[in-house]
Amino acid sequence: MSTPVTPVSPDAAPVGPDAAAEHDGHDGHDGHDGRYLGRRRLYLRRFLRNRTAVAGVVIFLLLVLFSALGGLFTPYGYADTDFSALTQAPSAEHWFGTNQGGNDVYAAAVHGLQRSLVIAVTVSLLTVALAAVVGAGAAYVGGRVEKATLALIHFLLVVPSFLVLALVSHRLAGDWRVLILVLTVFGWMSTARVVWSVSTSLRERDYVRAAEYMGVRPLRIVLRHIIPNLGSLLIVNLTLGVVSTVLSETALSFLGFGVQTPDVSLGTMLADGAGTITSAPWLFAFPAGLTVLLTVSMTFVGDGLRDALDPTSTTGAAGARR
């Protein structure tokens, strides 16, 4: 009996950026003592040499901790009212002040950041997963399925998605779960188009052909042999997708089409504070600062990941050759 042919694992046969990045221009060695570095360790070293990216990670983790544990440091909830302190400036009792209804801005900021983070991370994960399956699946199957999928993607890309999002979320009373759904439905197309473009070359790889000869089902080939080789692309899109989702959610909530009272998000806080910038600037300043920190930190992380995973990048190369 002949020995069965085992398809090459994606980890053993990296393609595109993964294959070239393993060498980093000097055969995958550290450069300090000549030891060989694994692909993941090499990526990590290159990422850690990027101080801006590391700062982005630190800021993001601090924001996550603030959203998760910040409520432990105040006796107020985001919906509690203090009628003796209406539109009060920051003080020892109300660290971020209060709004027109007597709500503690600090407690609202903690909850608002938590809500915005949940929406942003969930939408980014769902859109990247959907884009990976649809884009890679269309590229692998080809034929009419590929043409129909691309036609759908191109159609959705020209639809004024912001108006559709506003109308749908407004009619459904601004439920944040519905907002996640509609942001996902209209947020996967651009990434899927890029995934399809890269996957058209991956479908011709030897390990994909070997899996086909062994009778592996198409769905398994897409999930096990094509999508894993898109890891660097998907990771960067996942990170930057958080930024775009935060901006979309904030814009919708700011205009009254996203999260709505009694719930709170950074967008609703910005909307409430926009009219009192001169008389009560703390109502706008604190949520605006959190929004800026969140988007800037994730942008730094995304740029750092892109440099670390890009074989042509020189980030960290100087440190490796000292």
VOBA-1610 file (N, C-alpha, C; in pm, whole numbers, padded with zeros to 5 digits, always signed):
BEGIN
Met+00086-00120+00000Met+00000+00000+00000Met+00089+00124+00000Ser+00056+00218-00088Ser+00138+00339-00098Ser+00110+00432+00018Thr+00211+00504+00057Thr+00197+00599+00168Thr+00119+00721+00123Pro+00012+00762+00197Pro-00067+00877+00156Pro+00013+01005+00161Val-00020+01095+00068Val+00048+01225+00062Val-00019+01320+00159Thr+00059+01379+00246Thr+00006+01476+00342Thr+00025+01617+00288Pro-00084+01695+00278Pro-00068+01832+00229Pro+00022+01913+00320Val+00098+02002+00259Val+00192+02083+00335Val+00115+02178+00424Ser+00152+02182+00551Ser+00087+02273+00645Ser+00119+02417+00610Pro+00021+02508+00628Pro+00048+02649+00602Pro+00162+02704+00685Asp+00179+02648+00807Asp+00289+02697+00891Asp+00424+02654+00834Ala+00425+02537+00765Ala+00551+02488+00712Ala+00584+02548+00577Ala+00485+02603+00510Ala+00509+02660+00378Ala+00445+02797+00367Pro+00497+02893+00438Pro+00439+03027+00434Pro+00457+03088+00296Val+00361+03172+00261Val+00367+03239+00132Val+00357+03389+00154Gly+00384+03462+00047Gly+00369+03606+00052Gly+00458+03666+00159Pro+00399+03760+00239Pro+00479+03826+00342Pro+00535+03731+00445Asp+00456+03623+00476Asp+00502+03532+00579Asp+00630+03461+00539Ala+00642+03424+00412Ala+00760+03350+00368Ala+00883+03438+00370Ala+00869+03561+00318Ala+00986+03648+00311Ala+01022+03705+00446Ala+00921+03729+00529Ala+00949+03790+00658Ala+01025+03697+00750Glu+01018+03565+00722Glu+01089+03472+00808Glu+01239+03494+00799His+01285+03549+00688His+01428+03574+00673His+01467+03714+00718Asp+01373+03809+00702Asp+01398+03947+00745Asp+01526+04002+00685Gly+01560+03955+00567Gly+01675+04009+00497Gly+01805+03946+00538His+01805+03859+00644His+01930+03798+00684His+01906+03655+00734Asp+01827+03578+00655Asp+01808+03436+00675Asp+01750+03401+00811Gly+01663+03487+00865Gly+01591+03456+00987Gly+01676+03452+01111His+01793+03514+01108His+01878+03516+01226His+01861+03649+01298Asp+01888+03646+01426Asp+01873+03765+01509Asp+01970+03874+01468Gly+02092+03842+01438Gly+02192+03942+01403Gly+02283+03973+01520His+02243+03938+01643His+02327+03961+01760His+02419+03842+01784Asp+02361+03722+01782Asp+02442+03604+01809Asp+02425+03496+01704Gly+02353+03527+01596Gly+02341+03433+01485Gly+02239+03324+01508Arg+02166+03325+01619Arg+02069+03220+01643Arg+01948+03237+01552Tyr+01892+03123+01513Tyr+01775+03126+01425Tyr+01650+03162+01504Leu+01570+03249+01449Leu+01446+03289+01514Leu+01328+03230+01438Gly+01229+03178+01510Gly+01105+03135+01447Gly+01032+03255+01390Arg+00939+03226+01301Arg+00869+03334+01234Arg+00793+03422+01333Arg+00724+03362+01428Arg+00646+03440+01523Arg+00737+03522+01615Arg+00847+03462+01659Arg+00940+03537+01744Arg+01004+03653+01667Leu+01029+03631+01540Leu+01087+03737+01458Leu+00989+03853+01444Tyr+00861+03820+01419Tyr+00759+03924+01410Tyr+00749+04001+01542Leu+00753+03928+01653Leu+00741+03991+01784Leu+00858+04086+01809Arg+00980+04042+01776Arg+01097+04128+01797Arg+01088+04255+01713Arg+01045+04240+01590Arg+01034+04357+01504Arg+00927+04451+01557Phe+00817+04394+01608Phe+00711+04478+01662Phe+00757+04552+01787Leu+00829+04482+01876Leu+00872+04543+02002Leu+00977+04651+01980Arg+01050+04646+01869Arg+01147+04752+01839Arg+01079+04881+01796Asn+00951+04872+01759Asn+00876+04991+01719Asn+00814+05053+01844Arg+00877+05158+01894Arg+00834+05217+02021Arg+00694+05277+02011Thr+00660+05331+01896Thr+00526+05387+01879Thr+00420+05279+01890Ala+00447+05164+01828Ala+00351+05053+01835Ala+00338+05001+01977Val+00448+04989+02048Val+00443+04943+02187Val+00365+05042+02272Ala+00386+05171+02249Ala+00309+05273+02322Ala+00161+05259+02292Gly+00127+05227+02167Gly-00013+05205+02131Gly-00073+05089+02206Val+00002+04980+02221Val-00047+04864+02296Val-00070+04901+02442Val+00025+04974+02501Val+00013+05012+02641Val-00110+05100+02662Ile-00128+05198+02574Ile-00245+05287+02587Ile-00375+05209+02573Phe-00379+05119+02475Phe-00501+05041+02454Phe-00532+04953+02575Leu-00430+04888+02631Leu-00452+04804+02748Leu-00498+04887+02868Leu-00444+05006+02884Leu-00489+05093+02993Leu-00634+05134+02974Leu-00674+05159+02849Leu-00814+05193+02822Leu-00906+05075+02852Val-00861+04955+02816Val-00941+04836+02846Val-00956+04819+02998Leu-00846+04837+03072Leu-00852+04828+03217Leu-00943+04935+03276Phe-00937+05055+03221Phe-01023+05163+03268Phe-01170+05130+03248Ser-01202+05074+03130Ser-01342+05039+03102Ser-01390+04923+03187Ala-01299+04831+03222Ala-01338+04713+03298Ala-01341+04737+03448Leu-01247+04818+03497Leu-01232+04833+03642Leu-01259+04976+03692Gly-01276+05069+03601Gly-01294+05208+03643Gly-01417+05230+03728Gly-01521+05149+03708Gly-01643+05166+03786Gly-01627+05132+03932Leu-01519+05063+03969Leu-01497+05026+04109Leu-01454+05145+04193Phe-01414+05254+04129Phe-01359+05367+04202Phe-01460+05482+04219Thr-01584+05456+04188Thr-01687+05559+04206Thr-01813+05495+04260Pro-01882+05562+04352Pro-02008+05506+04404Pro-02125+05526+04310Tyr-02105+05601+04203Tyr-02214+05633+04112Tyr-02216+05538+03992Gly-02335+05511+03944Gly-02352+05441+03818Gly-02374+05541+03708Tyr-02362+05495+03583Tyr-02374+05590+03472Tyr-02515+05648+03459Ala-02616+05580+03515Ala-02754+05629+03507Ala-02799+05696+03636Asp-02714+05695+03740Asp-02752+05760+03866Asp-02751+05912+03850Thr-02842+05977+03922Thr-02852+06122+03914Thr-02827+06185+04050Asp-02761+06299+04050Asp-02736+06376+04170Asp-02794+06515+04146Phe-02918+06535+04192Phe-02988+06660+04163Phe-02929+06779+04238Ser-02843+06751+04333Ser-02776+06861+04403Ser-02651+06909+04330Ala-02616+06839+04219Ala-02495+06876+04144Ala-02525+06867+03995Leu-02600+06965+03946Leu-02632+06969+03804Leu-02527+07050+03730Thr-02471+06992+03625Thr-02366+07058+03545Thr-02256+07113+03637Gln-02208+07026+03722Gln-02103+07065+03816Gln-01966+07037+03757Ala-01873+07127+03777Ala-01737+07109+03727Ala-01669+06994+03802Pro-01560+06941+03745Pro-01488+06832+03814Pro-01452+06870+03956Ser-01472+06774+04047Ser-01447+06798+04187Ser-01402+06668+04252Ala-01377+06672+04383Ala-01335+06552+04454Ala-01445+06446+04456Glu-01572+06490+04454Glu-01683+06395+04456Glu-01714+06343+04317His-01713+06432+04220His-01738+06393+04080His-01612+06428+04001Trp-01528+06329+03980Trp-01395+06353+03921Trp-01401+06418+03785Phe-01495+06378+03702Phe-01510+06436+03568Phe-01626+06534+03561Gly-01682+06570+03675Gly-01796+06660+03676Gly-01926+06587+03653Thr-02034+06664+03634Thr-02165+06608+03606Thr-02224+06678+03484Asn-02326+06614+03425Asn-02392+06675+03310Asn-02519+06747+03353Gln-02601+06788+03255Gln-02720+06867+03285Gln-02821+06789+03368Gly-02821+06657+03357Gly-02914+06576+03433Gly-02862+06528+03566Gly-02742+06570+03603Gly-02683+06528+03730Gly-02613+06394+03724Asn-02592+06341+03604Asn-02521+06213+03591Asn-02371+06233+03605Asp-02306+06141+03672Asp-02161+06148+03692Asp-02090+06119+03559Val-02010+06214+03511Val-01945+06200+03381Val-01838+06091+03386Tyr-01772+06074+03500Tyr-01672+05969+03511Tyr-01736+05831+03492Ala-01846+05806+03563Ala-01915+05678+03549Ala-01967+05658+03407Ala-02017+05766+03347Ala-02065+05756+03210Ala-01951+05729+03112Ala-01834+05789+03139Ala-01718+05766+03051Ala-01671+05622+03059Val-01672+05565+03179Val-01634+05424+03194Val-01728+05335+03115His-01857+05356+03133His-01955+05273+03061His-01953+05300+02912Gly-01939+05428+02875Gly-01937+05463+02733Gly-01818+05403+02661Leu-01701+05407+02724Leu-01583+05346+02664Leu-01601+05195+02653Gln-01658+05134+02756Gln-01684+04990+02752Gln-01777+04954+02639Arg-01885+05030+02623Arg-01980+05003+02516Arg-01915+05022+02378Ser-01839+05128+02361Ser-01774+05152+02232Ser-01671+05044+02201Leu-01597+04999+02303Leu-01499+04892+02282Leu-01566+04762+02242Val-01674+04727+02309Val-01745+04603+02276Val-01795+04608+02132Ile-01854+04719+02093Ile-01904+04733+01956Ile-01790+04726+01856Ala-01683+04801+01882Ala-01573+04809+01786Ala-01503+04674+01769Val-01468+04608+01879Val-01396+04482+01870Val-01483+04373+01809Thr-01610+04367+01848Thr-01701+04265+01794Thr-01721+04284+01644Val-01747+04406+01603Val-01769+04433+01461Val-01643+04402+01381Ser-01527+04441+01432Ser-01403+04415+01361Ser-01378+04265+01345Leu-01401+04188+01451Leu-01384+04043+01442Leu-01480+03981+01341Leu-01606+04023+01347Leu-01706+03964+01257Leu-01680+04002+01111Thr-01644+04127+01086Thr-01621+04169+00949Thr-01499+04101+00888Val-01392+04087+00967Val-01273+04020+00916Val-01300+03872+00890Ala-01372+03807+00982Ala-01406+03665+00962Ala-01493+03647+00839Leu-01595+03731+00824Leu-01683+03721+00707Leu-01608+03750+00578Ala-01524+03853+00581Ala-01447+03888+00462Ala-01351+03776+00424Ala-01290+03712+00523Ala-01195+03604+00495Ala-01265+03486+00430Val-01378+03446+00485Val-01450+03330+00431Val-01505+03360+00292Val-01568+03475+00275Val-01629+03509+00146Val-01522+03532+00039Gly-01420+03612+00072Gly-01317+03643-00026Gly-01236+03521-00066Ala-01189+03444+00034Ala-01110+03325+00003Ala-01195+03218-00064Gly-01320+03204-00019Gly-01408+03104-00080Gly-01438+03135-00225Ala-01466+03262-00255Ala-01493+03300-00394Ala-01371+03278-00482Ala-01252+03311-00430Ala-01130+03292-00509Ala-01103+03144-00536Tyr-01127+03060-00437Tyr-01099+02917-00455Tyr-01201+02850-00547Val-01329+02878-00528Val-01433+02813-00610Val-01426+02862-00754Gly-01411+02995-00772Gly-01399+03051-00907Gly-01530+03043-00983Gly-01522+03062-01113Gly-01638+03050-01201Gly-01747+03150-01170Arg-01873+03102-01182Arg-01988+03190-01161Arg-02000+03238-01018Val-01962+03152-00925Val-01967+03193-00784Val-01875+03312-00760Glu-01757+03307-00815Glu-01662+03416-00799Glu-01715+03544-00862Lys-01770+03534-00982Lys-01823+03652-01050Lys-01941+03712-00974Ala-02029+03625-00924Ala-02145+03674-00850Ala-02104+03740-00719Thr-02006+03682-00652Thr-01959+03739-00526Thr-01894+03876-00548Leu-01811+03886-00651Leu-01748+04015-00680Leu-01851+04119-00720Ala-01953+04078-00794Ala-02059+04172-00832Ala-02132+04224-00709Leu-02159+04134-00612Leu-02224+04176-00489Leu-02135+04271-00410Ile-02006+04238-00401Ile-01913+04324-00328Ile-01907+04463-00389His-01893+04469-00521His-01883+04598-00588His-02012+04678-00576Phe-02126+04609-00576Phe-02253+04679-00559Phe-02264+04740-00420Leu-02229+04661-00317Leu-02239+04710-00180Leu-02139+04822-00153Leu-02026+04820-00224Leu-01926+04925-00204Leu-01974+05062-00251Val-02064+05065-00349Val-02113+05194-00401Val-02243+05238-00334Val-02302+05150-00252Val-02423+05188-00179Val-02385+05286-00068Pro-02459+05395-00051Pro-02429+05489+00059Pro-02458+05424+00194Ser-02362+05349+00242Ser-02385+05266+00361Ser-02417+05348+00484Phe-02360+05467+00496Phe-02385+05548+00616Phe-02533+05583+00627Leu-02597+05615+00515Leu-02740+05648+00518Leu-02823+05525+00555Val-02787+05410+00500Val-02859+05287+00533Val-02842+05253+00681Leu-02718+05265+00731Leu-02693+05241+00872Leu-02775+05334+00960Ala-02781+05459+00924Ala-02856+05556+01003Ala-03005+05523+01006Leu-03061+05489+00890Leu-03203+05459+00883Leu-03238+05332+00960Val-03158+05227+00940Val-03188+05099+01005Val-03175+05110+01156Ser-03065+05166+01203Ser-03043+05176+01347Ser-03145+05268+01413His-03187+05373+01341His-03286+05465+01398His-03422+05396+01412Arg-03462+05319+01312Arg-03591+05250+01317Arg-03593+05142+01423Leu-03479+05088+01457Leu-03472+04982+01557Leu-03430+05035+01694Ala-03454+05163+01717Ala-03439+05226+01849Ala-03296+05229+01900Gly-03198+05220+01812Gly-03060+05237+01855Gly-03006+05130+01945Asp-03058+05008+01938Asp-03006+04896+02017Asp-02862+04868+01973Trp-02769+04860+02069Trp-02629+04842+02032Trp-02604+04708+01965Arg-02685+04606+01997Arg-02669+04477+01929Arg-02708+04486+01782Val-02814+04563+01755Val-02854+04586+01616Val-02747+04668+01544Leu-02688+04763+01617Leu-02582+04844+01558Leu-02463+04757+01517Ile-02429+04658+01599Ile-02322+04564+01564Ile-02358+04490+01436Leu-02483+04447+01426Leu-02526+04372+01307Leu-02516+04455+01180Val-02569+04577+01183Val-02570+04657+01060Val-02429+04704+01025Leu-02346+04733+01125Leu-02207+04772+01095Leu-02130+04655+01033Thr-02162+04534+01076Thr-02097+04416+01018Thr-02143+04393+00875Val-02273+04405+00852Val-02329+04379+00719Val-02269+04473+00615Phe-02241+04598+00655Phe-02191+04696+00559Phe-02042+04727+00577Gly-01970+04641+00648Gly-01831+04673+00674Gly-01729+04573+00625Trp-01772+04465+00560Trp-01681+04357+00525Trp-01631+04363+00381Met-01689+04445+00297Met-01667+04434+00152Met-01525+04470+00109Ser-01469+04578+00163Ser-01335+04620+00120Ser-01231+04515+00156Thr-01240+04462+00278Thr-01146+04357+00319Thr-01165+04231+00235Ala-01289+04197+00205Ala-01316+04078+00123Ala-01256+04094-00016Arg-01259+04214-00070Arg-01202+04238-00204Arg-01051+04216-00202Val-00985+04261-00095Val-00841+04241-00083Val-00808+04093-00061Val-00887+04027+00024Val-00866+03884+00050Val-00883+03805-00078Trp-00983+03837-00156Trp-01002+03766-00284Trp-00881+03784-00374Ser-00830+03907-00382Ser-00717+03934-00470Ser-00595+03851-00432Val-00565+03841-00302Val-00450+03763-00257Val-00476+03614-00273Ser-00599+03571-00248Ser-00632+03428-00251Ser-00627+03370-00391Thr-00639+03452-00494Thr-00632+03401-00631Thr-00495+03340-00662Ser-00391+03386-00592Ser-00259+03325-00611Ser-00240+03207-00517Leu-00300+03213-00398Leu-00285+03104-00303Leu-00351+02975-00351Arg-00457+02986-00429Arg-00528+02866-00472Arg-00445+02781-00568Glu-00337+02837-00620Glu-00250+02761-00711Glu-00131+02698-00639Arg-00122+02713-00507Arg-00008+02660-00434Arg-00011+02507-00428Asp+00107+02450-00408Asp+00119+02305-00408Asp+00040+02239-00296Tyr+00038+02301-00178Tyr-00032+02237-00066Tyr-00183+02237-00088Val-00234+02335-00163Val-00376+02336-00197Val-00406+02226-00297Arg-00320+02211-00397Arg-00339+02105-00497Arg-00329+01967-00433Ala-00235+01952-00339Ala-00221+01823-00272Ala-00346+01789-00193Ala-00404+01887-00128Ala-00528+01864-00053Ala-00642+01826-00147Glu-00646+01887-00264Glu-00750+01853-00361Glu-00735+01709-00408Tyr-00613+01665-00436Tyr-00589+01528-00482Tyr-00628+01427-00374Met-00619+01466-00248Met-00656+01376-00139Met-00805+01375-00113Gly-00880+01457-00185Gly-01025+01459-00169Gly-01075+01545-00055Val-00993+01639-00008Val-01037+01728+00099Val-01147+01820+00047Arg-01249+01840+00126Arg-01362+01922+00084Arg-01320+02068+00066Pro-01385+02138-00029Pro-01347+02278-00056Pro-01352+02368+00066Leu-01455+02353+00151Leu-01465+02439+00269Leu-01346+02418+00362Arg-01305+02293+00378Arg-01191+02264+00464Arg-01062+02320+00405Ile-01049+02314+00273Ile-00931+02370+00208Ile-00924+02521+00233Val-01039+02587+00220Val-01042+02732+00241Val-01006+02766+00385Leu-01063+02691+00480Leu-01043+02723+00622Leu-00906+02680+00674Arg-00851+02571+00621Arg-00728+02515+00676Arg-00603+02548+00596His-00618+02579+00467His-00498+02594+00383His-00486+02730+00315Ile-00596+02805+00303Ile-00588+02935+00238Ile-00594+03047+00341Ile-00697+03048+00424Ile-00713+03156+00522Ile-00595+03166+00618Pro-00538+03054+00671Pro-00421+03068+00759Pro-00304+03139+00695Asn-00290+03130+00563Asn-00180+03199+00495Asn-00210+03346+00469Leu-00329+03391+00511Leu-00364+03532+00504Leu-00353+03598+00641Gly-00287+03529+00734Gly-00285+03575+00872Gly-00238+03717+00890Ser-00126+03753+00829Ser-00072+03887+00847Ser-00168+03993+00794Leu-00227+03967+00679Leu-00324+04061+00622Leu-00445+04077+00712Leu-00498+03967+00763Leu-00618+03972+00844Leu-00592+04038+00979Ile-00475+04014+01036Ile-00442+04075+01167Ile-00437+04227+01156Val-00373+04276+01051Val-00363+04421+01032Val-00502+04481+01009Asn-00584+04415+00926Asn-00719+04465+00900Asn-00806+04458+01024Leu-00784+04357+01107Leu-00859+04347+01232Leu-00828+04465+01323Thr-00700+04500+01333Thr-00660+04610+01420Thr-00713+04744+01370Leu-00692+04770+01242Leu-00738+04897+01186Leu-00890+04902+01176Gly-00954+04784+01171Gly-01100+04782+01169Gly-01161+04834+01297Val-01091+04816+01408Val-01138+04871+01535Val-01146+05023+01526Val-01046+05084+01463Val-01044+05230+01449Val-01163+05277+01366Ser-01183+05216+01250Ser-01293+05259+01163Ser-01428+05237+01227Thr-01443+05128+01304Thr-01570+05102+01370Thr-01597+05202+01480Val-01494+05237+01557Val-01510+05340+01661Val-01557+05471+01598Leu-01495+05508+01489Leu-01533+05633+01422Leu-01675+05626+01368Ser-01713+05511+01310Ser-01849+05496+01257Ser-01952+05500+01369Glu-01926+05425+01476Glu-02021+05423+01588Glu-02032+05559+01652Thr-01919+05628+01668Thr-01921+05761+01729Thr-01999+05859+01643Ala-01977+05852+01512Ala-02048+05943+01423Ala-02199+05916+01425Leu-02238+05789+01420Leu-02380+05756+01423Leu-02445+05798+01555Ser-02378+05769+01666Ser-02433+05806+01796Ser-02435+05957+01814Phe-02334+06024+01760Phe-02329+06171+01769Phe-02449+06233+01698Leu-02488+06173+01585Leu-02601+06225+01508Leu-02735+06172+01557Gly-02733+06086+01658Gly-02858+06034+01713Gly-02908+05909+01648Phe-02826+05843+01564Phe-02869+05723+01494Phe-02806+05595+01552Gly-02716+05609+01646Gly-02648+05492+01701Gly-02704+05454+01837Val-02615+05438+01935Val-02656+05408+02071Val-02739+05524+02124Gln-02849+05493+02189Gln-02939+05596+02239Gln-02968+05576+02387Thr-03006+05685+02452Thr-03037+05681+02595Thr-03148+05580+02622Pro-03147+05517+02738Pro-03062+05544+02856Pro-02921+05486+02847Asp-02888+05414+02739Asp-02753+05361+02724Asp-02658+05476+02690Val-02529+05449+02707Val-02428+05554+02685Val-02312+05496+02607Ser-02262+05572+02512Ser-02138+05541+02441Ser-02059+05669+02429Leu-01937+05659+02378Leu-01857+05780+02360Leu-01925+05877+02264Gly-01994+05823+02164Gly-02064+05908+02068Gly-02177+05987+02130Thr-02257+05923+02215Thr-02366+05994+02281Thr-02313+06101+02377Met-02201+06071+02442Met-02142+06170+02532Met-02090+06291+02455Leu-02030+06264+02338Leu-01983+06375+02255Leu-02100+06460+02207Ala-02211+06393+02173Ala-02329+06467+02128Ala-02385+06554+02240Asp-02388+06499+02362Asp-02440+06577+02475Asp-02349+06695+02509Gly-02218+06677+02492Gly-02126+06784+02530Gly-02098+06884+02421Ala-02143+06854+02297Ala-02111+06944+02185Ala-02172+07082+02203Gly-02291+07088+02263Gly-02358+07217+02278Gly-02314+07296+02398Thr-02226+07239+02480Thr-02184+07309+02602Thr-02032+07322+02610Ile-01967+07328+02493Ile-01821+07335+02493Ile-01769+07458+02566Thr-01837+07570+02553Thr-01791+07693+02617Thr-01836+07702+02763Ser-01958+07657+02793Ser-02010+07670+02929Ser-01971+07555+03020Ala-01962+07433+02964Ala-01923+07315+03042Ala-01832+07227+02957Pro-01707+07270+02937Pro-01619+07200+02843Pro-01586+07058+02885Trp-01595+07024+03014Trp-01561+06889+03057Trp-01656+06783+03001Leu-01778+06823+02966Leu-01873+06727+02911Leu-01828+06676+02774Phe-01753+06758+02703Phe-01702+06718+02571Phe-01557+06672+02578Ala-01480+06731+02666Ala-01336+06706+02667Ala-01302+06563+02706Phe-01366+06509+02809Phe-01330+06376+02856Phe-01366+06266+02756Pro-01489+06261+02702Pro-01515+06159+02599Pro-01434+06179+02472Ala-01407+06306+02437Ala-01324+06332+02319Ala-01183+06281+02341Gly-01128+06302+02461Gly-00995+06252+02491Gly-00987+06101+02485Leu-01088+06032+02539Leu-01090+05886+02533Leu-01100+05836+02390Thr-01181+05903+02310Thr-01196+05863+02169Thr-01065+05880+02094Val-00998+05991+02116Val-00869+06015+02049Val-00766+05912+02093Leu-00758+05885+02224Leu-00662+05786+02273Leu-00690+05648+02214Leu-00816+05611+02204Leu-00851+05480+02152Leu-00815+05467+02004Thr-00852+05565+01924Thr-00824+05556+01781Thr-00675+05569+01751Val-00608+05659+01820Val-00464+05677+01796Val-00387+05553+01838Ser-00421+05495+01953Ser-00348+05376+02000Ser-00365+05260+01903Met-00486+05237+01854Met-00507+05127+01761Met-00442+05154+01625Thr-00436+05281+01586Thr-00365+05315+01462Thr-00216+05285+01476Phe-00158+05320+01591Phe-00017+05289+01617Phe+00006+05137+01613Val-00084+05061+01677Val-00069+04916+01678Val-00081+04860+01537Gly-00177+04908+01461Gly-00193+04860+01324Gly-00073+04890+01237Asp-00019+05011+01249Asp+00101+05046+01173Asp+00220+04960+01215Gly+00231+04935+01347Gly+00341+04851+01394Gly+00330+04708+01345Leu+00210+04653+01344Leu+00190+04518+01292Leu+00221+04511+01144Arg+00178+04612+01071Arg+00204+04614+00927Arg+00354+04618+00899Asp+00428+04697+00975Asp+00573+04703+00957Asp+00640+04572+00998Ala+00592+04513+01107Ala+00653+04389+01155Ala+00629+04273+01060Leu+00514+04271+00995Leu+00479+04160+00907Leu+00521+04184+00762Asp+00567+04305+00733Asp+00606+04340+00596Asp+00754+04305+00576Pro+00784+04213+00484Pro+00924+04176+00464Pro+01011+04287+00407Thr+00951+04389+00345Thr+01029+04498+00287Thr+01051+04611+00386Ser+00988+04601+00505Ser+01002+04708+00601Ser+01140+04705+00666Thr+01192+04823+00698Thr+01322+04834+00765Thr+01307+04858+00914Thr+01181+04855+00965Thr+01160+04876+01106Thr+01225+04765+01187Gly+01311+04800+01276Gly+01379+04701+01358Gly+01502+04643+01295Ala+01522+04668+01164Ala+01637+04610+01098Ala+01768+04668+01150Ala+01763+04799+01179Ala+01885+04862+01229Ala+01926+04803+01363Gly+01820+04775+01447Gly+01851+04717+01576Gly+01906+04577+01563Ala+01867+04507+01454Ala+01913+04369+01438Ala+02055+04364+01384Arg+02104+04476+01329Arg+02237+04472+01267Arg+02340+04548+01349Arg+02300+04594+01465Arg+02398+04668+01545Arg+02512+04577+01588
//
